[in-house]
C-alpha cells in the first residue's frame, strides 16, 4: 500500500509536531511547505518578525477547568510526552522546572492538584516543562527530515491534490500547541482518507 501524500503548511512548533506525528504513523508521505524554515538560531528565517514560533516563550501549564475532562486528558498526554523528551532527549530543548501558582482566593483546587505532593492547600508547586523554542524547532525539524519527511519553501497553492493541514500561527496570534492537538489532527486526516 502506498502512503497518502499530505502537505502541512507551516514549519513552526505546531506544524512540525503535526508533521512528525503524521510521519510516525507510516501511512503518509508528509511534506511541510513553509515560508520560514528552522535553521541556525542566527539565520534570517529564525529572526523574522513574521514567524511566531522562534519568538515564543513556552512552558507547560494546565488550562482546562475541573469539569473539562477531554481537555485534561490532552494536557496529561502532552505533559507526559514532553516530560519523556525532557528526561530522555535533552537535545530537544525541553527541561523541567519548578512551577508555583499562588492564589489569593482559591475557591476550589485545580484538577491537576492531584498530581502534587500531599499537604499542599493554598499554593501549588509542581514540576513544569520549559521549552527553549528555537532549539526545539531545530530538534523537530531534524527528527522529521531524518525520518524521511520533506520540507520545502514554495507557494502552497500547489497543494490542491493533497490533504492540507493548516499549522501557521499568524505571528503570535495563533493556536495553543500540544502533542494531543497534533494527535487529533492525525485522527481527522485519517477520517478524511
BELNORSUL-V878832 format. One line per field, one symbol per residue. psi: psi as a letter, one per 30 degrees, with the letter a starting at -180 (. if undefined). A space follows every 50 residues. Layout:
# BELNORSUL-V878832
psi = ???
This chain:
# BELNORSUL-V878832
psi = klkkkkkkjkhaeeeeeeeeeeeffgfkjkkkkkekkkalfgleefgkfg jeeffkkklkkkfllffieeeeeeeeeeeeeeeeeeefifffgklllkkk kkkejjflklegffglkkfkeflkkljlkkkjeeeeeeeeeeeeefgglk kljlkffggfglkkjjhkghhfgalkkleeeeeeeeeeeeef.
